[in-house]
Amino acid sequence: MVFSMVRVKVLDDTGDTVKVQLEGVDRSYVNAVRRFCISEVPSMAIDDVVILENSSVLYDEILAHRLGLIPIKTDLNRYILPEKCDCGSPLGCNKCRVLFVLDATGKEKVSTVYSGDLVSEDREIRPVSETIPIVKLARGQSVKLEAYARLGRGREHAKWQPCTVAALTDGRSEGTFNLTVESAGGLPARDIVLKAIEILEDKLKEVVVTVGEKGE
C-alpha cells in the first residue's frame, strides 16, 4: 500500500502547530492528506441545543450557533461518530455525545457569559478556552440550556474542522513536500496529520478491495 512507502519526518511540533516532511509519494497523495486534515478527521462540536430559558438579547438560533462554533477538546479513543454508534438515539449516548449545561443569570451590572460557564459531564471534553464570550446578560436576564456535543467531520460543517490551517509546500529537495497544520485546539496537530493519513489509507484499501472484487 501507499502508506508503506511514505517517509514522514517531523520538522517542527509545538502541539498546536506541526510541520512535517513527506517523501516517497506523489504530490497528489500529500494534498489528499492535507484535504483530509480539514474535511475527514473527526472532532467534537456542539450540535444540538435544548433551550430551557432564554431572556437574553440573542434569539435561540443565534445562541445555538455561537455555541456550535466553540472549539471543544476531543478524544477519538473514547467517543465514536454517531452513525457508527448502536444507541439509535437522536441525542446519542455516553459513547457518542457529551452533555453540556449552561445556567446563567444577569447580575447588578451587565455580565458576560463565557465558554468556561459551560458545565460538561466529562471533564476531559470541554471548551479549549474558558474566555470565549457567548452572550451578555443584563439584570434579570437569564439563559438555561442543555447542549449536546458530538463528533463530526469538516465536510459536514466548518465547526467540525479540527484545524484552522493546512498548507502544502514543496520541500528543499526534489520529491519532498512539507505539510503545515495548525490545530483549532481540540486535537494536537500531530494527531490530526496521523489520523488523516490513517483515514486516507483505509479508503485506499477499500478501493483496492472493491476493484479486486469487480475484476474477479
C-alpha positions in Angstrom: 0.0 0.0 0.0 0.9 3.7 -0.4 1.4 4.2 3.3 4.2 1.7 3.5 6.2 3.9 1.0 5.6 7.2 2.9 8.6 8.6 4.8 7.4 11.1 7.4 9.8 13.5 9.2 8.6 16.0 11.8 10.3 19.3 11.2 8.6 21.3 13.9 6.0 20.5 16.6 4.6 22.9 19.1 1.5 21.0 20.0 -1.0 23.3 18.3 1.1 23.5 15.1 3.1 20.8 13.3 5.2 20.9 10.2 6.1 17.5 8.7 8.0 16.5 5.6 6.6 13.7 3.5 8.7 11.8 0.9 8.3 8.8 -1.3 4.8 9.6 -2.6 3.2 11.8 -5.3 2.2 15.3 -4.6 -1.5 14.3 -5.1 -1.3 11.9 -2.2 0.2 14.6 0.1 -2.5 17.0 -1.0 -5.1 14.4 -0.2 -3.7 14.2 3.3 -3.9 17.9 3.6 -7.6 17.9 2.5 -8.4 15.0 4.9 -6.9 17.1 7.8 -9.6 19.6 7.1 -12.6 17.5 6.0 -12.3 13.9 7.2 -10.6 13.9 10.7 -13.5 13.9 13.3 -13.6 16.5 16.0 -16.1 17.4 18.7 -18.6 20.3 18.4 -21.9 21.3 19.9 -24.6 20.2 17.5 -28.0 20.0 19.4 -29.1 22.7 21.8 -32.2 22.4 24.0 -33.2 25.9 25.2 -34.9 25.8 28.6 -35.0 29.5 29.2 -33.6 32.5 27.2 -34.5 36.1 28.1 -31.2 37.4 26.7 -31.0 39.8 23.7 -30.0 36.9 21.4 -32.5 34.7 19.6 -32.4 31.0 20.4 -31.0 30.2 16.9 -28.1 32.7 17.3 -27.3 31.4 20.7 -27.1 27.9 19.5 -25.0 28.9 16.5 -22.5 30.6 18.8 -22.3 27.5 21.0 -21.6 25.4 17.9 -18.5 27.5 17.0 -16.8 27.0 20.3 -13.8 24.6 19.8 -14.1 21.6 22.0 -11.4 19.2 23.3 -11.7 15.9 21.5 -10.9 12.3 22.5 -11.1 10.0 19.5 -10.3 6.9 21.6 -13.4 7.2 23.9 -16.0 8.6 21.5 -17.3 7.4 18.2 -19.2 9.0 15.3 -23.0 8.9 15.8 -23.5 6.9 12.6 -21.3 4.2 14.0 -23.0 4.0 17.4 -25.6 1.4 18.1 -27.6 3.5 20.6 -30.1 4.7 17.9 -31.0 7.8 20.0 -31.4 11.2 18.3 -29.4 12.8 21.1 -26.9 10.0 21.4 -25.5 8.2 24.4 -22.3 8.4 26.5 -20.4 6.7 23.7 -21.2 9.2 21.0 -22.1 12.5 22.7 -21.3 14.8 25.7 -23.8 16.9 27.5 -23.1 20.5 28.5 -25.3 22.5 30.8 -25.4 26.3 31.0 -27.3 28.1 33.7 -26.5 31.8 33.9 -28.4 34.8 35.3 -27.6 38.5 34.9 -26.3 40.4 38.0 -26.5 44.0 39.1 -24.3 45.1 36.2 -24.2 43.7 32.7 -22.2 40.5 32.8 -20.7 38.3 30.1 -21.4 34.6 29.9 -18.2 32.8 28.8 -17.4 29.3 27.4 -16.0 28.5 30.8 -19.5 28.7 32.2 -20.5 25.6 30.3 -20.5 22.6 32.6 -19.6 19.3 30.9 -20.5 15.8 32.1 -17.0 14.8 31.0 -14.1 16.8 32.5 -11.8 15.9 29.6 -14.3 17.2 26.9 -14.5 20.9 27.4 -14.0 24.2 25.5 -10.4 24.7 24.5 -10.6 28.2 26.1 -12.7 29.4 29.1 -12.8 33.0 27.9 -14.8 32.8 24.6 -17.8 35.2 25.0 -21.2 33.6 24.4 -23.7 36.3 25.4 -24.1 39.4 27.7 -26.8 39.4 30.3 -28.4 42.4 32.0 -30.0 42.3 35.4 -32.9 39.9 35.4 -32.0 38.2 32.1 -31.1 34.5 32.1 -30.1 31.6 29.9 -30.6 28.0 30.8 -29.9 25.2 28.3 -28.6 21.8 27.5 -26.1 21.4 24.7 -25.0 18.1 23.2 -21.6 17.9 21.5 -20.8 15.1 19.1 -18.1 14.0 16.7 -18.5 15.2 13.1 -16.4 16.0 10.0 -15.4 19.2 8.4 -17.2 18.2 5.2 -20.5 18.4 7.1 -19.9 21.8 8.7 -17.0 24.1 9.3 -17.5 23.8 13.1 -16.1 20.2 12.9 -12.9 21.2 11.1 -10.1 20.2 13.5 -7.6 22.6 12.0 -7.5 26.3 11.1 -4.5 25.9 8.7 -3.5 23.0 6.4 -0.9 24.2 3.9 1.2 22.2 1.5 4.6 23.5 0.1 7.5 21.9 -1.8 10.4 20.7 0.2 14.0 21.7 -0.3 14.9 18.5 -2.2 13.0 17.1 -5.2 10.2 14.7 -4.3 9.7 16.0 -0.8 6.7 18.0 0.4 6.1 20.0 3.6 2.7 19.9 5.3 1.9 22.5 7.9 -1.1 22.0 10.1 -2.4 24.3 12.8 -5.0 22.8 15.2 -8.2 24.6 16.3 -7.3 23.3 19.7 -9.5 20.2 20.0 -6.8 17.8 18.9 -3.0 18.0 18.8 -1.8 19.0 15.3 0.4 15.9 15.1 -2.6 13.6 15.8 -4.6 15.4 13.1 -2.0 14.6 10.5 -1.6 10.9 11.6 -5.4 10.4 11.7 -5.7 11.9 8.2 -3.1 9.5 6.8 -4.8 6.6 8.6 -8.2 7.5 7.1 -6.8 8.0 3.6 -5.0 4.6 3.8 -8.3 2.9 4.9 -10.1 4.5 1.9 -7.4 3.3 -0.5 -7.7 -0.2 0.9 -11.4 -0.1 0.3 -10.8 0.9 -3.3 -8.3 -1.9 -3.8 -10.8 -4.5 -2.4 -13.7 -3.1 -4.5 -11.7 -3.1 -7.7 -10.4 -6.6 -7.0 -13.9 -7.9 -6.4 -15.2 -6.4 -9.6 -12.2 -7.8 -11.5 -12.9 -11.4 -10.5 
